[in-house]
Amino acid sequence: MALVTRRRALTALGATLAAVLAPPAGSAFAAERGHRKAPLWRAHAHNDYEHPRPLFDALDHRFGSVEADIFLVGDQLLIGHTESDLDPTRTLESLYLDPLAALVKANHGSVYRGYRRPLQLLIDIKTEGSSTYLELDRHLRRYRHLFTTYAHGRVYPGAVTNVISGDRAARTPMEAQSVRRAFYDGRLTDLGSSASASFIPLISDNWQLNFTWLGEGAFPDAERQKLRALLAQAHAAGQKVRFWNTPDLAGPARDALWSELLDAGVDYVNTDDLAGLEAFLDAHRAA
């Protein structure tokens, strides 16, 4: 009975979300690809949960990746940047998993209707990694067919791809699984390792620990070559790349750095400024 009630609740939520997200008839969004402009797959919403409407602000700005920090409290996965931010009503389910399940149902199997590419959900573990991941895995199992899944050596695409970041102790239980609904966020030190893209599909690292240039003046040629060599190595292994701690204050320096990232082939551009990155990517594509 509880399962039937949950399904009915998700169906009702899906109808509500579809109505909320649907653009006005005759709008620019409605005119393109049947309902809205194409998703911006390279846009990553850093600390997405800090926006007024977690998940939905990012989707309104067409982002292809969102980030949620989780804390294990009892058997609940609470969302927040620090322990002082935690609210028992703000769970991974309430802010992300339930809305995504309802949205995918309403959109006939995808987050963005008409686009089969999965949304990336980067889950950053803030408490001890092994125990938090094991509880997270139990939560993910409740959502059948929603997530990209690794099973016995093969990857089966879903509407949402979970990538686990944060506390590195999560790696041990993940590597032991023959079936999992999440993948591991590597670091630049993982480049060239024996771990394949079926375990580490994403490489993320701190820009300012690897590069000195912050967008002012010319990008040093040695750093540009280093960036492109790292990307070539990752892409040859089927892995995508994201940097955090890049300049995020609107202005010429940020635009210059974002341009270099895009031109080099960085797969995800990290920002807290959803509207700013949306406008930049649209202008960059038009140019």
C-alpha positions in Angstrom: 0.0 0.0 0.0 2.8 2.4 0.9 4.4 1.7 -2.6 1.2 2.5 -4.3 0.8 5.7 -2.3 4.4 6.7 -3.2 3.8 6.1 -6.9 0.6 8.2 -6.8 2.4 11.0 -5.0 5.2 10.9 -7.6 2.7 11.0 -10.5 1.0 14.0 -9.0 4.3 15.7 -8.3 5.3 15.0 -11.9 2.2 16.7 -13.3 2.8 19.7 -11.1 6.5 19.9 -12.1 5.7 19.6 -15.8 3.3 22.5 -15.4 5.7 24.6 -13.5 8.6 24.0 -16.0 6.6 24.3 -19.2 7.3 27.7 -20.9 4.5 29.9 -22.1 3.1 29.1 -25.5 4.8 31.1 -28.2 7.9 31.8 -26.1 11.4 31.4 -27.5 11.8 28.3 -25.3 8.6 26.8 -26.8 9.6 27.6 -30.3 12.9 25.6 -30.2 12.9 21.8 -30.2 9.2 21.8 -29.4 9.5 23.4 -25.9 12.7 25.1 -25.0 16.3 25.9 -25.9 18.8 23.0 -25.9 20.3 22.1 -22.5 23.7 23.4 -21.7 25.4 20.1 -20.9 28.7 21.8 -19.9 27.1 24.0 -17.2 27.7 22.8 -13.6 25.7 24.3 -10.7 28.2 24.3 -7.9 26.5 24.1 -4.4 23.2 24.0 -6.3 21.2 23.7 -3.0 22.0 27.3 -2.0 19.8 28.7 -4.8 16.2 29.7 -3.9 14.8 26.8 -5.8 17.3 23.9 -5.6 17.5 21.8 -8.8 14.7 23.9 -10.6 16.7 27.1 -10.8 19.5 25.1 -12.5 17.0 23.4 -14.8 15.4 26.7 -15.7 18.8 27.8 -16.8 19.3 24.5 -18.7 22.2 23.2 -16.7 23.5 19.7 -17.4 25.0 19.1 -14.0 24.1 20.0 -10.4 25.9 19.5 -7.1 24.5 18.6 -3.8 26.4 18.2 -0.5 25.1 15.5 1.9 25.5 14.8 5.6 24.6 11.4 7.1 22.4 12.1 10.2 21.0 8.9 11.6 19.6 7.2 8.4 18.8 10.5 6.7 20.9 12.3 4.1 20.6 16.0 4.8 21.6 18.7 2.4 23.8 21.6 3.4 27.3 23.1 3.1 28.1 22.9 6.8 26.5 21.2 9.8 25.0 24.5 10.9 23.0 24.6 7.6 21.2 21.4 8.1 17.4 21.2 8.2 15.6 17.9 8.7 13.1 18.8 5.9 15.9 19.4 3.4 16.9 15.9 2.4 18.5 14.5 -0.7 15.1 12.9 -1.5 13.0 16.0 -1.0 15.2 18.4 -2.9 16.6 16.1 -5.7 15.6 12.4 -5.9 11.8 12.7 -5.6 11.6 15.8 -7.9 13.9 14.1 -10.5 11.8 10.9 -10.4 8.6 12.8 -11.0 10.1 15.0 -13.7 11.5 12.0 -15.6 8.1 10.3 -15.4 6.4 13.4 -16.7 9.0 13.8 -19.5 8.7 10.2 -20.7 12.1 9.0 -19.5 14.4 12.0 -19.5 15.1 15.1 -17.4 14.9 17.4 -20.5 12.1 16.2 -22.7 13.3 15.2 -26.1 17.0 14.9 -24.9 18.1 11.4 -23.9 21.5 12.5 -22.4 21.5 12.1 -18.6 21.6 14.9 -16.1 24.7 14.6 -13.9 24.0 14.7 -10.1 27.3 15.3 -8.3 26.8 14.1 -4.7 29.5 15.6 -2.4 29.8 13.5 0.8 30.6 15.7 3.8 30.5 13.0 6.5 32.6 9.8 6.7 32.7 8.5 3.2 32.2 4.7 3.6 29.2 4.7 5.9 27.6 7.7 4.1 27.9 6.0 0.8 26.5 2.7 2.0 23.4 4.6 3.3 23.2 6.6 0.1 23.3 3.4 -1.9 20.3 2.1 0.1 18.4 5.3 -0.7 19.3 5.1 -4.5 17.9 1.6 -4.7 14.4 2.9 -4.0 14.3 4.6 -7.4 14.0 1.9 -10.1 15.3 2.7 -13.6 16.0 6.3 -12.8 19.8 6.2 -12.6 22.7 5.2 -14.9 23.8 1.8 -13.5 27.0 -0.2 -13.5 26.1 -3.9 -13.4 28.6 -6.8 -13.8 31.0 -5.0 -16.1 28.5 -3.0 -18.2 27.1 0.5 -17.9 23.4 1.0 -18.5 22.4 4.6 -19.2 19.6 6.2 -17.2 18.0 9.7 -17.0 20.3 10.7 -14.1 24.0 9.8 -13.6 25.1 10.0 -10.0 28.8 10.8 -9.4 30.2 10.6 -5.8 32.6 13.3 -4.6 33.8 14.5 -1.3 35.2 12.1 1.4 37.5 9.7 -0.4 36.6 6.8 1.9 33.6 6.2 -0.3 35.8 4.6 -2.9 36.4 1.4 -1.0 32.7 0.2 -0.8 32.0 1.5 -4.3 34.9 -0.6 -5.8 33.6 -3.7 -4.0 30.2 -3.5 -5.7 29.3 -5.5 -8.8 26.1 -3.4 -9.1 26.0 0.3 -8.3 23.9 3.3 -9.2 26.7 5.8 -8.8 30.2 6.5 -10.1 33.3 8.0 -8.6 34.7 11.5 -9.0 38.4 11.2 -9.5 41.2 13.7 -9.1 44.0 14.5 -11.5 46.2 12.0 -9.7 43.8 9.3 -11.0 44.7 10.1 -14.6 46.4 7.1 -16.2 45.4 4.8 -13.3 44.0 1.3 -13.8 40.5 2.6 -12.9 38.4 2.8 -16.1 35.7 5.4 -17.0 33.1 2.8 -15.9 34.2 3.6 -12.4 35.7 7.1 -12.7 33.9 8.9 -15.5 34.7 12.3 -14.1 38.0 14.0 -13.0 37.6 17.0 -10.8 40.2 19.2 -9.2 41.1 22.5 -7.7 42.1 25.0 -10.4 44.2 27.1 -8.1 46.3 24.1 -6.9 47.2 23.3 -10.5 47.3 26.7 -12.3 48.3 30.2 -11.4 46.4 32.0 -14.1 43.1 33.6 -12.9 42.0 35.3 -16.1 44.1 38.5 -15.8 46.5 39.1 -18.7 47.6 36.4 -21.1 47.2 32.7 -20.2 50.8 31.5 -19.8 51.6 29.2 -22.7 53.1 26.5 -20.4 49.8 26.4 -18.4 47.7 26.3 -21.6 49.8 23.3 -22.8 49.5 21.6 -19.4 45.7 22.0 -19.5 45.4 20.6 -22.9 47.7 17.7 -22.2 45.6 16.8 -19.1 42.4 17.0 -21.1 43.8 14.9 -23.9 44.8 12.2 -21.4 41.4 12.2 -19.7 39.4 12.2 -22.9 41.5 9.4 -24.4 40.4 7.3 -21.3 36.8 8.3 -21.8 36.8 10.6 -18.8 35.3 14.1 -18.5 37.0 17.0 -16.6 35.8 19.7 -14.2 37.7 22.3 -12.2 36.4 24.0 -9.1 37.8 27.1 -7.4 37.8 29.1 -10.6 37.0 32.9 -10.6 33.3 33.3 -10.3 32.9 37.1 -10.0 31.3 38.6 -13.2 33.8 40.4 -15.3 36.5 40.2 -18.0 38.8 37.9 -16.0 36.1 35.3 -15.5 35.0 35.5 -19.1 38.6 35.0 -20.2 39.1 32.0 -18.1 35.8 30.4 -19.1 36.7 31.0 -22.7 40.0 29.2 -22.3 38.3 26.3 -20.5 35.8 25.9 -23.3 38.4 26.2 -26.1 40.6 23.6 -24.4 37.7 21.2 -24.1 36.9 21.2 -20.4 33.6 19.3 -20.1 32.0 21.1 -17.2 32.3 24.8 -16.2 31.7 25.4 -12.5 29.7 28.3 -11.2 27.3 29.7 -8.6 26.1 32.3 -11.2 23.5 30.4 -13.1 22.2 33.2 -15.3 25.8 34.4 -15.9 27.0 31.1 -17.2 23.9 30.5 -19.3 24.3 33.9 -21.0 28.0 33.2 -21.5 27.5 29.8 -23.0 24.8 31.0 -25.3 27.0 33.9 -26.5 30.0 31.6 -26.9 27.9 29.1 -29.0 26.6 31.9 -31.2 30.1 33.3 -31.8 
